[in-house]
């Protein structure tokens, strides 16, 4: 018997040692020493990229791969603490507040010096929480805690210092009065990842943060590649509108030509990195460093990188360096630290100057700005910044704006800079999003294949009596702008897709959305059709675009036939895009949402998930489920301060 046991025991031990480890969920609350919650603290499984942020109650929930995992808790102005899971499912953590030592960037005639200095923060109560206070020109508040009323007590305002433009939704227009609809394309996707951040923190986003076109364009759609020398293919589809059975929904999709990375032209990239005090913390400067390193890994020997930083002043910390010297570039990135005020204008000037001096003729010349947009020194007004960017873009240098941080994130300013700089805007809410933007979509993010891309749709009044473009409110153009090659518009990157949706009111359908005016006295009330009736055409879509280095646009036309099919038989492209648009209208509490519900969004999205190799559509479904639960207690998106001011101004006109 003993011999049998001696033989069996080692075998059992080996089996137990190699048995599969089961993952499980750990949850808990993160508080300060007085027991008050600490929202926004980062919780990471040590040695992995798995991480979450605590919600507004300081609560977190994370999946760990096994009972011996170690969780790392960190946040700006707080100690970093490690906890061994030891198979526990509940771990509550207390973090201490620490003084922050920053590195101030000082530009001298000899180059850039860094001097460490104590910022001298006083501590202030945040509903009992001891957090670092503020000094002139520096904002070091995370998680939305600020002293709004000046009483020395920081209160919780989850997005009070975040800047969003008020969005006035596109309305339904009659074809008789408005036969043309003209707008610029938009390939930005910052709104979606920003909305995801709010929902993951247990909050509905402010209405100004919800740009439906950016939500729709966050996802890939399986449109065919262009078959000729055109930079993109044109695709259309028509079916019933999911949230209004009497109306129709029209999808217009563009697919940019995919250029293999090895065939892309040489890049001259200038990283412009905000190292001011507001960028303190792992979710800001720490995430910037990780993002830039991933981008460096994509570079080739013929590509060049320069690094410009700005805080109280601007400085060049890395002269143009070949992409082959990855270790040298990453070492320069590793040395970056945050501290000081934010001289955004000076940094932008120096970055463009550096890019111009190293201009790659026929190549990809681009400034990549990494910031929270909280400029407060030099050109800080939107108008001054826009004029500066508009002037600089004439050099042929494009702009990519990567947004970071929370609590003081200036979304509106980032949008304007990217728009005026012939560029794109992404919001990086975590390392996974950085990988999506800078690795998975490397070509689309950084390589432009067509610029100033405009669309103009002419509707056939025999088929359509009214229409509404869903989203694109800040991309609308006057009809005369379509043929004006001096008018700036959006850029299309390698492999990018652009999707637009029109809700159509067919001729003969009664609708409360259409507002009529009195008949005109001096104008004909009959809208003439084209020379032939084109009775089977619902609309004609026209496109104008320029080559990346061109000044004269080319024209493409695409008639859309009235071939409507049942929504169940439409493509996954159509159904998923429709579900995202419907979700956006619910988040905005749109007056045009009609019969839209979260349940309908989920039903449509689940049936159109497709292969979803990267999991983005599955994540979308999870976010809709979260929003549905949150909406039960917070039914309408809260207005931002900017939106309330806009409405007040409008009411006084």
C-alpha positions in Angstrom: 0.0 0.0 0.0 2.8 2.4 0.9 4.5 1.7 -2.4 1.3 2.5 -4.3 1.0 5.8 -2.3 4.6 6.7 -3.0 3.9 6.1 -6.7 0.6 7.9 -6.8 1.4 11.0 -4.8 4.0 12.5 -7.2 1.7 11.9 -10.1 -1.1 13.7 -8.3 1.2 16.6 -7.5 2.2 16.9 -11.1 -1.5 16.9 -12.2 -2.4 19.5 -9.7 0.6 21.7 -10.7 -0.5 21.7 -14.3 -4.2 22.0 -13.9 -5.7 25.0 -15.7 -5.9 28.1 -13.6 -9.4 29.6 -13.4 -9.8 33.3 -13.7 -12.3 35.1 -11.4 -13.5 38.6 -10.6 -12.1 40.7 -7.8 -14.1 43.8 -6.6 -13.8 46.3 -3.9 -13.6 50.0 -2.9 -10.7 52.4 -2.9 -10.7 55.0 -0.2 -8.4 57.6 1.5 -7.2 57.3 5.1 -10.4 58.8 6.4 -12.6 56.4 4.5 -13.7 58.6 1.6 -13.9 57.2 -1.9 -11.1 57.9 -4.5 -12.6 57.8 -8.0 -10.4 57.2 -11.1 -7.7 55.2 -9.4 -6.1 52.8 -11.8 -6.2 49.1 -10.9 -3.8 46.8 -13.0 -3.0 43.2 -12.8 0.8 43.2 -12.3 2.8 42.0 -15.3 -0.2 42.3 -17.7 -2.1 45.0 -19.6 -5.3 44.2 -17.8 -6.6 47.2 -16.0 -9.6 49.3 -14.9 -10.4 52.6 -13.3 -12.4 53.0 -10.2 -15.8 54.6 -10.7 -17.2 57.8 -9.1 -17.9 55.8 -5.9 -14.3 54.5 -5.7 -15.5 51.0 -6.6 -13.8 48.7 -9.1 -14.2 45.3 -10.6 -11.5 43.4 -12.4 -10.9 39.9 -13.7 -7.7 38.3 -12.5 -6.1 35.2 -14.1 -5.5 33.3 -10.8 -5.4 33.4 -7.0 -1.8 34.4 -6.9 -2.2 37.5 -9.0 -1.0 40.9 -7.7 -3.1 44.1 -8.1 -1.4 47.4 -8.4 -3.4 50.5 -7.3 -2.1 54.0 -8.4 -3.2 57.5 -9.1 -1.8 61.0 -9.4 -1.1 62.5 -6.0 -1.6 59.1 -4.3 0.8 56.4 -3.2 1.1 53.3 -5.3 0.1 50.1 -3.5 0.3 46.4 -4.4 -2.0 43.8 -3.0 -1.6 40.0 -3.4 -5.0 38.6 -4.3 -4.5 35.3 -2.4 -7.7 33.9 -3.9 -9.8 36.7 -2.4 -12.8 38.0 -4.3 -13.2 41.3 -2.3 -10.2 43.6 -1.7 -10.8 47.0 -0.2 -7.7 49.3 -0.4 -6.7 52.5 1.4 -4.3 54.9 -0.3 -2.3 57.7 1.2 -2.0 61.2 -0.4 1.5 62.2 -1.2 3.2 65.4 -2.2 4.0 65.6 -5.9 7.5 66.4 -7.1 7.6 67.5 -10.7 10.2 68.2 -13.3 10.0 71.6 -14.8 11.2 72.0 -18.4 13.5 75.0 -18.8 14.7 76.0 -22.3 18.1 77.7 -22.4 20.5 78.7 -25.2 22.3 75.4 -24.5 19.3 73.2 -24.9 16.7 71.8 -22.4 17.3 71.4 -18.7 15.1 69.7 -16.2 15.1 70.7 -12.6 13.1 68.9 -10.0 11.1 71.1 -7.6 8.5 70.7 -5.0 5.3 72.2 -6.3 4.4 73.3 -2.8 0.8 72.1 -2.9 -1.3 72.8 0.1 -3.8 70.1 1.0 -7.5 70.7 0.7 -10.5 68.6 1.8 -12.4 66.9 -0.9 -15.5 66.0 1.1 -13.0 64.8 3.7 -10.5 63.5 1.2 -7.0 65.0 1.5 -5.8 65.8 -2.1 -3.2 68.1 -3.5 -4.5 71.6 -4.1 -3.4 74.0 -6.8 -0.9 76.6 -7.6 -1.2 79.4 -10.3 -0.9 78.0 -13.8 -1.0 74.3 -12.7 -3.9 72.0 -12.6 -3.3 68.7 -10.8 -6.7 67.5 -10.0 -7.8 64.1 -11.2 -11.1 62.3 -11.0 -13.1 65.5 -11.3 -12.5 67.0 -7.9 -12.2 70.8 -8.0 -12.8 73.8 -5.8 -15.5 75.3 -7.9 -17.0 77.8 -5.4 -13.7 78.9 -3.9 -14.5 77.8 -0.3 -11.3 75.8 0.0 -13.2 72.5 -0.4 -12.8 70.5 -3.6 -16.2 69.0 -4.6 -16.9 66.2 -7.1 -17.7 67.5 -10.6 -17.1 64.5 -13.0 -16.6 66.6 -16.1 -16.9 70.2 -14.9 -13.5 71.3 -16.3 -13.9 69.3 -19.4 -14.7 71.4 -22.5 -17.4 70.4 -25.0 -19.0 72.3 -27.7 -22.8 72.5 -27.7 -24.2 70.5 -30.6 -27.4 71.7 -32.3 -28.7 68.5 -34.0 -29.4 68.5 -37.7 -33.1 68.9 -38.3 -35.3 67.5 -41.0 -35.3 69.6 -44.1 -37.8 69.7 -47.0 -36.4 68.8 -50.4 -38.4 71.6 -52.0 -36.5 74.2 -50.0 -33.2 72.4 -49.6 -32.6 70.0 -52.5 -28.8 69.8 -51.6 -27.1 68.5 -48.5 -23.3 69.3 -48.3 -20.8 68.2 -45.7 -17.2 67.3 -45.0 -16.2 63.7 -44.2 -15.1 62.9 -40.6 -12.8 59.9 -39.8 -12.3 60.9 -36.2 -13.4 58.4 -33.5 -12.5 60.3 -30.3 -16.2 60.7 -29.2 -16.7 56.9 -28.9 -13.7 56.2 -26.7 -14.5 59.2 -24.6 -18.1 58.0 -24.2 -16.8 54.6 -23.2 -14.7 56.2 -20.5 -17.9 57.8 -19.0 -19.9 54.7 -19.2 -17.1 52.6 -17.6 -17.2 55.1 -14.7 -20.9 54.5 -14.2 -22.0 57.9 -15.8 -23.9 58.9 -18.9 -21.8 61.3 -21.0 -22.6 65.0 -21.4 -24.6 65.6 -24.5 -21.8 67.7 -26.0 -19.5 64.7 -25.9 -21.8 62.6 -28.1 -20.9 63.0 -31.8 -22.8 60.3 -33.6 -20.7 60.3 -36.8 -17.6 59.6 -34.7 -19.4 56.8 -32.9 -20.4 55.2 -36.2 -16.9 55.7 -37.7 -15.2 54.1 -34.7 -15.9 50.7 -36.2 -14.6 48.9 -39.3 -17.1 48.1 -42.1 -16.6 45.5 -44.8 -16.8 47.7 -47.9 -15.0 46.6 -51.0 -11.6 48.1 -52.0 -11.7 50.6 -54.9 -11.3 48.8 -58.2 -9.6 51.5 -60.1 -7.2 54.4 -59.5 -9.7 56.2 -57.3 -8.6 56.5 -53.6 -11.9 55.1 -52.3 -14.9 53.0 -53.3 -18.5 54.3 -52.9 -21.2 52.1 -51.4 -24.9 52.7 -50.6 -27.8 50.8 -49.1 -31.4 51.6 -48.4 -33.9 50.0 -46.0 -36.6 50.8 -43.4 -35.5 53.1 -40.5 -35.3 50.9 -37.4 -36.6 53.6 -35.0 -39.3 55.1 -37.3 -41.1 52.5 -39.5 -42.6 55.2 -41.8 -39.2 56.5 -42.7 -36.3 55.1 -44.7 -32.6 54.9 -43.8 -29.8 55.4 -46.4 -26.2 54.4 -45.8 -23.3 56.0 -47.7 -20.0 54.3 -47.1 -16.5 55.1 -48.4 -13.6 52.6 -48.3 -10.1 54.1 -48.5 -7.5 52.2 -50.5 -5.4 50.0 -48.2 -1.7 50.6 -48.8 0.6 48.0 -47.4 2.9 49.4 -44.7 6.1 48.5 -46.7 4.8 50.6 -49.7 3.9 53.7 -47.6 6.1 56.7 -48.2 8.8 57.7 -45.7 7.6 59.4 -42.6 8.9 62.6 -41.0 7.1 62.5 -37.6 7.4 65.1 -34.9 6.0 64.1 -31.5 4.7 67.2 -29.7 4.2 66.1 -26.1 2.5 68.1 -23.3 4.5 67.7 -20.1 2.7 70.3 -18.1 1.3 69.8 -14.6 -2.1 68.8 -15.8 -0.5 65.8 -17.5 0.6 64.2 -14.2 -0.3 60.6 -13.6 -0.2 57.2 -15.2 -3.4 57.8 -17.2 -1.8 60.9 -18.7 1.9 61.1 -19.2 2.4 57.5 -18.4 -0.1 56.5 -21.1 1.5 58.9 -23.5 4.8 57.2 -23.1 3.3 53.8 -23.6 1.5 55.0 -26.7 4.5 56.6 -28.3 6.6 53.5 -27.7 4.0 51.3 -29.5 4.1 53.8 -32.4 7.9 53.7 -32.5 7.7 49.9 -32.9 5.9 50.4 -36.2 8.6 52.6 -37.8 11.0 51.6 -40.5 14.6 52.7 -41.1 13.6 55.3 -43.6 11.2 57.0 -41.1 12.4 59.8 -38.8 11.2 60.9 -35.4 11.7 64.2 -33.5 10.4 64.9 -30.0 9.3 68.4 -28.9 8.0 69.0 -25.4 6.2 72.0 -23.9 5.3 73.1 -20.4 6.3 76.5 -19.1 8.3 76.8 -22.4 9.0 74.5 -25.4 12.1 72.5 -26.2 13.5 70.0 -28.6 14.5 66.9 -26.7 15.3 64.6 -29.6 16.7 65.7 -33.0 15.5 63.8 -36.1 16.3 60.1 -35.5 15.9 57.1 -37.8 13.2 54.6 -37.0 15.9 52.0 -36.9 17.3 53.5 -33.7 14.2 52.5 -31.6 16.2 52.1 -28.3 17.4 55.7 -28.6 13.9 57.1 -29.3 12.4 55.1 -26.5 15.1 56.2 -24.0 14.1 59.8 -24.9 10.5 59.0 -24.3 11.2 57.4 -20.9 12.9 60.5 -19.6 9.8 62.7 -20.1 8.1 63.9 -16.9 5.3 66.3 -16.2 5.3 69.7 -14.4 4.7 73.4 -15.0 2.2 75.5 -16.9 1.1 74.9 -20.5 2.6 77.0 -23.3 0.7 75.2 -26.1 1.3 77.9 -28.8 5.1 77.8 -28.3 5.1 74.0 -28.5 3.1 74.0 -31.7 5.3 76.6 -33.4 8.5 74.6 -32.5 7.0 71.3 -33.6 6.0 72.7 -37.0 9.4 74.4 -37.4 11.1 71.1 -36.7 8.8 69.3 -39.2 9.5 71.9 -41.9 13.2 71.8 -41.4 13.2 68.0 -42.0 10.5 67.9 -44.6 10.4 64.7 -46.6 9.4 65.6 -50.1 6.8 63.2 -51.3 6.6 61.6 -47.9 4.4 61.8 -44.8 5.1 64.9 -42.8 3.1 65.0 -39.6 3.0 66.5 -36.1 1.6 64.2 -33.5 0.2 66.2 -30.5 -0.3 64.4 -27.2 -2.2 66.5 -24.7 -5.3 67.0 -22.6 -5.8 70.3 -24.4 -5.6 72.4 -21.2 -3.6 75.3 -22.6 -3.1 78.3 -20.3 0.0 80.1 -21.4 0.6 81.9 -24.7 -2.1 81.4 -27.4 -4.8 79.8 -25.3 -8.0 81.0 -26.9 -9.6 78.7 -29.5 -9.4 81.5 -32.1 -5.7 82.2 -31.7 -4.9 78.5 -31.8 -7.0 78.0 -34.9 -5.3 80.8 -36.8 -1.9 79.4 -35.8 -2.7 75.9 -37.0 -4.3 77.2 -40.2 -1.1 79.2 -41.0 1.2 76.2 -40.2 -0.7 73.7 -42.3 0.2 75.6 -45.5 3.6 74.0 -45.2 2.2 70.6 -46.1 2.6 69.2 -42.6 -0.5 67.3 -41.3 -1.6 67.1 -37.7 -2.7 64.1 -35.5 -4.2 65.0 -32.1 -4.2 62.4 -29.4 -6.2 63.3 -26.3 -5.5 62.0 -22.8 -6.8 62.4 -19.3 -10.1 63.2 -17.5 -11.6 65.9 -15.4 -10.0 68.7 -17.4 -10.0 67.2 -20.9 -10.6 69.9 -23.5 -12.5 68.0 -26.2 -13.7 71.1 -28.1 -10.3 72.5 -28.4 -8.8 69.2 -29.6 -11.5 69.0 -32.3 -10.8 72.4 -33.6 -7.0 71.9 -33.8 -7.3 68.6 -35.7 -9.9 70.1 -38.1 -7.8 73.2 -38.9 -4.6 71.2 -39.1 -5.6 68.8 -41.9 -5.6 66.0 -39.4 -7.5 63.6 -37.2 -8.4 63.3 -33.5 -8.4 60.3 -31.2 -9.1 60.0 -27.5 -6.8 57.5 -25.8 -8.6 56.1 -22.7 -6.3 53.2 -22.2 -3.5 51.1 -23.6 -5.9 49.0 -25.7 -7.2 52.1 -27.5 -3.6 53.2 -28.1 -2.9 49.9 -29.8 -6.0 50.3 -31.9 -5.1 53.8 -33.1 -1.3 53.5 -33.4 -0.8 49.8 -34.3 -3.9 48.2 -35.8 -4.9 51.4 -37.7 -1.3 52.7 -38.2 -1.8 53.6 -41.9 -5.2 55.1 -41.5 -4.2 57.3 -38.6 -0.9 58.6 -40.0 -1.0 58.3 -43.8 -3.4 60.5 -45.8 -4.5 59.3 -49.3 -7.1 62.0 -50.0 -7.6 65.4 -48.5 -10.5 68.0 -48.5 -13.0 65.2 -49.1 -16.6 66.7 -49.5 -19.9 65.1 -50.2 -23.0 66.8 -51.8 -26.3 64.9 -52.0 -29.0 66.0 -54.4 -32.4 64.5 -53.5 -35.1 63.6 -56.1 -38.3 65.3 -55.0 -40.3 62.6 -56.8 -39.0 60.1 -54.1 -38.0 62.2 -51.1 -40.0 65.0 -49.4 -37.7 65.4 -46.4 -34.3 64.2 -45.0 -32.0 64.5 -42.0 -28.2 63.9 -41.9 -27.5 62.0 -38.7 -24.5 63.6 -37.0 -21.8 65.6 -38.8 -23.1 68.8 -37.2 -19.7 70.4 -37.0 -18.9 69.3 -40.6 -21.7 71.0 -42.4 -20.9 73.1 -45.4 -22.7 75.7 -47.5 -23.7 74.3 -50.9 -21.3 76.8 -52.6 -18.4 75.3 -50.6 -18.6 72.0 -52.6 -17.0 73.5 -55.7 -14.7 75.9 -53.8 -11.2 74.3 -53.7 -10.1 76.9 -51.1 -12.6 75.5 -48.6 -11.0 73.0 -46.2 -12.6 69.6 -45.5 -11.7 66.2 -44.0 -8.9 63.8 -44.8 -9.1 60.1 -45.6 -6.3 57.8 -44.5 -5.1 54.5 -45.9 -7.7 51.8 -45.3 -10.1 54.1 -43.5 -13.8 53.8 -43.8 -16.3 56.6 -43.6 -20.0 56.0 -43.1 -22.9 58.5 -43.2 -26.6 57.9 -42.6 -29.6 59.9 -43.8 -33.1 59.4 -42.4 -35.5 59.9 -45.3 -39.2 60.9 -45.2 -40.6 59.4 -48.5 -42.9 61.5 -50.6 -46.5 61.1 -49.5 -45.7 60.3 -45.8 -47.2 62.6 -43.2 -44.6 63.7 -40.6 -44.5 66.2 -37.7 -40.8 66.6 -38.2 -41.3 68.6 -41.4 -42.0 72.3 -40.8 -43.6 74.1 -43.6 -43.4 77.8 -44.6 -45.9 80.0 -46.4 -45.8 79.8 -50.2 -43.4 82.4 -51.8 -44.9 85.3 -53.7 -42.0 85.9 -56.1 -40.6 82.4 -56.6 -41.9 79.4 -58.5 -43.4 76.8 -56.1 -42.6 74.0 -58.5 -39.2 72.4 -58.2 -37.9 71.4 -61.6 -36.5 67.9 -62.0 -33.4 67.1 -64.1 -33.7 66.9 -67.9 -34.9 63.3 -67.7 -37.2 62.1 -64.9 -34.6 59.7 -63.4 -37.7 58.1 -61.8 -35.8 55.2 -60.3 -33.2 57.4 -58.6 -33.7 58.5 -54.9 -30.6 60.7 -54.9 -27.3 61.4 -56.4 -24.1 61.6 -54.3 -21.3 63.7 -55.5 -17.7 63.6 -54.1 -14.8 66.0 -54.3 -11.3 65.3 -53.1 -7.7 66.3 -53.7 -4.5 64.3 -53.7 -2.5 64.8 -50.5 -0.1 67.2 -52.2 -2.7 68.6 -54.6 -4.6 71.9 -54.8 -7.2 71.1 -57.5 -10.1 68.7 -56.6 -11.5 65.8 -58.6 -15.2 65.0 -58.9 -17.0 61.7 -58.6 -20.7 61.0 -58.9 -22.8 58.1 -57.7 -26.5 57.8 -58.4 -28.5 55.9 -55.7 -31.4 53.8 -57.1 -34.5 53.3 -55.0 -33.8 49.6 -54.3 -35.1 49.1 -50.8 -34.9 45.8 -49.0 -36.1 44.6 -45.6 -33.8 45.5 -42.8 -33.3 41.8 -41.9 -31.8 41.2 -45.3 -29.5 44.2 -45.2 -25.7 43.8 -44.7 -24.1 43.6 -41.3 -22.5 47.0 -42.2 -26.0 48.6 -42.4 -27.5 47.0 -39.4 -24.5 47.7 -37.1 -24.1 51.3 -38.2 -27.8 51.8 -37.6 -27.6 50.4 -34.1 -24.7 52.7 -33.2 -26.5 55.7 -34.6 -29.6 54.8 -32.6 -27.5 54.4 -29.4 -26.1 57.9 -30.0 -29.6 59.4 -30.2 -30.5 57.7 -27.0 -27.4 59.1 -25.2 -28.2 62.6 -26.5 -31.9 62.2 -25.7 -32.4 63.3 -29.3 -35.8 64.8 -30.2 -35.6 62.7 -33.3 -35.1 59.3 -31.6 -38.8 58.4 -32.2 -39.3 54.8 -31.1 -35.6 54.1 -30.3 -35.0 51.9 -27.3 -31.9 50.3 -25.8 -33.5 46.9 -26.3 -33.8 47.6 -30.1 -30.2 48.8 -30.2 -29.0 45.5 -28.5 -31.2 43.4 -30.8 -29.9 45.0 -33.9 -26.2 45.0 -32.8 -26.2 41.4 -31.6 -27.5 40.2 -35.0 -24.9 42.3 -36.9 -21.8 41.5 -34.7 -20.2 39.4 -37.5 -16.8 37.7 -36.9 -15.7 40.6 -34.7 -12.1 39.3 -34.5 -10.9 42.3 -32.4 -13.9 42.3 -30.1 -14.9 46.0 -30.7 -18.5 45.1 -31.5 -18.9 42.9 -28.5 -17.6 45.7 -26.3 -20.2 48.0 -27.9 -22.9 45.6 -26.9 -21.6 45.6 -23.3 -21.5 49.4 -23.2 -25.1 49.5 -24.4 -26.1 47.2 -21.6 -24.3 49.4 -19.1 -25.9 52.5 -20.4 -29.4 50.9 -20.2 -28.8 50.2 -16.5 -27.4 53.7 -15.8 -30.2 55.4 -17.7 -32.7 54.0 -15.1 -31.3 56.3 -12.5 -29.9 59.0 -14.7 -32.4 59.2 -17.6 -31.1 62.2 -19.5 -27.5 63.3 -20.4 -26.4 66.2 -18.2 -25.7 69.5 -20.0 -22.2 70.9 -19.9 -21.6 74.4 -18.8 -20.7 75.3 -22.4 -24.1 74.0 -23.6 -26.1 75.9 -21.0 -24.2 79.1 -21.8 -24.9 78.6 -25.5 -28.6 78.1 -24.9 -28.7 81.2 -22.6 -27.0 83.3 -25.3 -29.4 82.0 -27.9 -32.5 82.8 -25.8 -31.3 86.4 -25.4 -30.9 87.0 -29.1 
